[in-house]
Amino acid sequence: MTSESRMFSVVTRTWNPVTGCPHNCTYCWARKMATTRLRHLERYRDGFVSRLNEEEFREKFNGGFIFVSSMGDLFAYTVPDGWIIKVIEHVKKFPEATFLFLTKNPARYLNFDFPENAILGATIETDRDEIARRLSRAPLPSARIEAMAKVRGRKFVSVEPILNFTDSFPEKIERIGPAMVYVGYDNYNNRLPEPSLERTRKLISELSKFTAVHEKTIRRAWWEQL
């Protein structure tokens, strides 16, 4: 548990009832942390595998914005339905708090009923499947976009770390109908296939026409700095 999160500006606390993820994204800071600096902790003794942390259900929340499972993907295929239901039931006990969920497998959102104090998010760092396929085992961006367009309730999209995208990317995000979109570059020098700063600025301008855009790390692409 931490008092703040680098992930999103509105977050006041993080809560990790489920940790770990099988997506194996090459740029995942959480996996690197779990297998290095945090590897001595019980929950990471077997690596970055999906794990239910029973002790986390003793936590109580008095308002605020709570980022759920910052150290994993609660909706990965390796997470049983029962774990997700247990998390949702705990969330329902604290209607005065707002809980932010984030996944790369948003199709599973459609299988559960969420309370009004939940905001459902998806990481969609590009709309080019061929790029994502090289960097991650997660469901492809095209599948994430389609799933999020079907999700009901309050939604947000995280375009981070931003990767090269097509000209129709803004339209695809608009179909989702997010209340907010976060946009940011990689913070960990992974030398990803990034768009130019000019192109990212144009994307932000287009997104701002229909949603609230929160800028995170905005800089020149690494290759522009050479």
Protein Blocks (a to p, Z undefined) as FASTA:
>chain_A
ZZbdfkbmklmbdcdfbgcjfklpaklmklmmmmmmmmmpmklmnojadcddfklmmpcc
eejjddehklbcfkbmklcfklmmmmmmmmmmmmmbccddddfblmlmmmpccdfkbccd
dddfbfcfklmmmmocbdcfklmmmmmmmpgcjddddddddddddfklmmmmmmnopabd
cddddfklnopacddfklmmmmmmmmmmmpccddddddddfklmZZ
